[in-house]
């Protein structure tokens, strides 16, 4: 269990923990764990409470399905403890494949450019360092 008082780092599931290379498929969790996640989580647990919150979290079986899938991928909860929230937690920071940081300036969010957004798993390797 994480140390009390650590700030919450909220982690999205699809596209962040789950590779999600084919997008939403009626709720099926079909891919693999993203490369390096388990090692990163084992390191990050000393700095944060790691809380998974996803669009799946609202379904009563969502957290259980994410947990079971992680176990099937080799997750060792003692090495990388994760909590599963049913509502968005009061996080210090969030890691999500489909989010932008608001900088106080709405002009920075050009709607036509936003429509061109592609998550990392949909871009070519050359594009992954951009956007």
C-alpha positions in Angstrom: 0.0 0.0 0.0 1.3 3.5 -0.8 2.6 5.8 2.0 -0.2 8.0 3.4 0.0 11.6 2.3 1.6 11.0 -1.1 -0.1 13.1 -3.9 -2.3 11.3 -6.3 -1.1 10.7 -9.8 -4.2 9.8 -11.9 -3.5 7.4 -14.7 -5.8 6.8 -17.7 -6.1 3.2 -18.7 -6.7 2.9 -22.5 -3.7 4.3 -24.4 -1.7 4.8 -21.3 -1.5 1.5 -19.5 -3.3 -0.6 -22.1 -1.8 -0.4 -25.6 -5.2 0.2 -27.2 -3.9 0.1 -30.7 -7.3 -0.6 -32.3 -9.4 1.9 -30.3 -12.6 1.0 -28.5 -14.0 -2.5 -29.3 -17.2 -2.8 -27.2 -15.2 -2.6 -24.0 -12.9 -5.5 -24.8 -9.4 -5.2 -23.3 -7.4 -6.8 -26.1 -3.9 -5.3 -26.3 -0.8 -5.5 -24.2 0.5 -3.4 -21.3 2.4 -0.4 -22.7 6.2 -0.9 -22.8 7.9 0.0 -19.5 4.7 0.6 -17.5 5.3 -2.0 -14.7 8.9 -0.8 -14.1 7.8 2.9 -14.2 5.0 2.2 -11.7 7.4 0.4 -9.3 9.6 3.6 -9.4 6.7 6.1 -9.2 5.0 4.4 -6.2 7.6 6.1 -4.0 6.5 9.5 -5.1 2.7 9.1 -5.7 -0.4 7.2 -5.0 -1.1 5.7 -8.4 -4.8 5.8 -9.1 -6.3 4.4 -12.3 -9.4 6.3 -13.6 -10.9 5.5 -17.0 -14.1 5.8 -18.9 -14.3 2.1 -17.9 -14.4 3.1 -14.2 -18.1 4.1 -14.3 -19.2 0.5 -15.2 -19.4 -1.6 -12.0 -17.2 -4.3 -13.7 -14.8 -1.8 -15.2 -12.3 -1.7 -12.3 -12.5 -5.5 -11.9 -11.8 -6.1 -15.6 -8.9 -3.7 -15.7 -7.4 -5.4 -12.6 -7.9 -8.9 -14.0 -6.3 -7.8 -17.3 -3.3 -6.4 -15.5 -2.8 -9.6 -13.6 -3.0 -11.5 -17.0 -0.2 -9.2 -18.2 2.1 -10.1 -15.3 1.2 -7.3 -12.8 2.7 -7.8 -9.3 0.6 -5.5 -7.1 3.2 -5.6 -4.3 5.8 -4.2 -6.7 3.5 -1.6 -8.3 0.4 -0.9 -6.2 -2.5 0.6 -8.1 -5.8 1.9 -6.9 -8.9 1.9 -9.1 -11.3 4.9 -8.7 -14.9 4.9 -9.6 -14.9 8.7 -10.0 -12.2 11.1 -11.0 -9.9 11.5 -8.0 -8.5 14.9 -6.7 -5.2 14.3 -8.5 -2.0 16.4 -8.2 -1.4 15.4 -11.9 -3.0 13.2 -14.6 -1.4 11.2 -17.3 -3.7 10.7 -20.3 -3.1 10.0 -24.0 -5.9 12.4 -25.0 -5.4 15.5 -22.9 -3.9 18.9 -23.2 -2.6 21.2 -20.5 -4.6 24.4 -20.2 -2.2 27.4 -20.1 -4.7 30.1 -19.4 -5.0 31.1 -23.0 -7.9 29.8 -25.1 -6.3 31.1 -28.2 -3.7 28.4 -27.9 -6.5 25.8 -28.6 -7.3 26.3 -32.3 -10.4 24.1 -33.0 -9.4 23.0 -36.5 -6.0 21.9 -35.2 -7.6 20.2 -32.2 -9.6 18.1 -34.8 -6.3 16.9 -36.3 -5.2 15.5 -32.9 -4.0 11.9 -33.0 -3.0 9.9 -29.9 0.5 8.4 -29.8 -0.6 4.9 -30.9 -2.2 6.3 -34.1 0.8 8.4 -35.2 3.9 7.3 -37.2 7.2 7.1 -35.3 8.4 10.4 -36.8 5.3 12.1 -35.4 5.5 10.7 -31.8 7.7 13.5 -30.5 5.4 16.2 -31.9 2.1 17.5 -30.5 
